[in-house]
């Protein structure tokens, strides 16, 4: 089933605990876990608090616009090799 709508009406949605990647801004390419969803003045989800842990084990919490995030997709090299064979 197809549903047509204007692009500005489409909103990204994330769940607590999801692994995400930042796709815009000075932290672009970094990933973390959604630990909180924040709402704007109209009660709509607008930002996510992301917890990131670097290689040294340090924890960093960032607040990021939902439009600057996407679900992180892990690529298993063994699966990719099997698929390309």
C-alpha positions in Angstrom: 0.0 0.0 0.0 1.3 3.4 -1.0 0.6 6.6 0.9 1.4 10.0 -0.7 2.1 13.1 1.4 4.2 16.2 1.4 7.8 15.7 2.5 7.6 18.4 5.2 5.0 16.2 7.0 7.3 13.2 7.3 9.1 13.1 10.7 11.9 10.8 11.8 11.2 8.7 14.8 13.6 6.9 17.1 13.2 4.6 20.1 15.2 4.6 23.4 18.1 2.2 23.1 18.5 2.4 19.3 21.9 2.7 17.9 22.2 5.8 15.7 24.7 7.6 13.6 25.0 11.4 13.3 24.7 12.4 9.7 25.2 16.2 9.8 27.1 18.7 11.9 30.6 18.7 13.4 30.1 15.2 15.0 29.0 13.7 11.7 29.9 10.0 11.4 30.0 9.4 15.1 27.5 6.9 16.6 25.8 6.4 19.9 22.7 5.2 21.7 19.4 7.1 22.1 18.9 7.7 25.8 16.2 10.3 25.8 13.7 11.9 23.3 13.0 15.6 23.8 9.8 17.4 22.6 9.4 20.9 21.2 6.8 23.5 22.3 4.1 21.8 20.3 4.7 18.5 21.9 6.4 16.9 18.9 9.7 14.9 19.1 12.4 17.2 18.0 15.8 16.2 19.6 17.4 13.1 21.0 19.9 12.8 23.7 22.7 10.5 22.5 25.2 8.8 24.7 28.5 8.1 23.1 31.4 6.1 24.5 34.8 6.7 22.9 37.7 4.2 22.7 39.1 5.4 26.0 35.8 4.5 27.8 34.8 8.1 28.3 31.0 8.9 28.2 29.7 11.9 26.3 26.0 13.0 26.1 24.9 15.1 23.2 21.6 16.6 22.3 21.0 16.3 18.5 18.2 17.3 16.1 16.3 14.2 14.9 16.8 15.3 11.3 20.6 14.9 11.9 20.3 11.3 12.8 19.8 7.9 11.2 19.6 4.3 12.4 23.1 2.8 12.5 23.4 -0.2 10.2 26.1 -2.7 11.0 27.7 -4.4 8.1 29.1 -7.9 8.7 32.1 -8.4 6.4 31.5 -12.2 6.4 27.9 -11.8 5.2 29.0 -9.3 2.6 31.7 -11.7 1.3 29.2 -14.5 1.1 26.7 -12.4 -0.7 29.2 -11.1 -3.3 30.6 -14.6 -4.0 
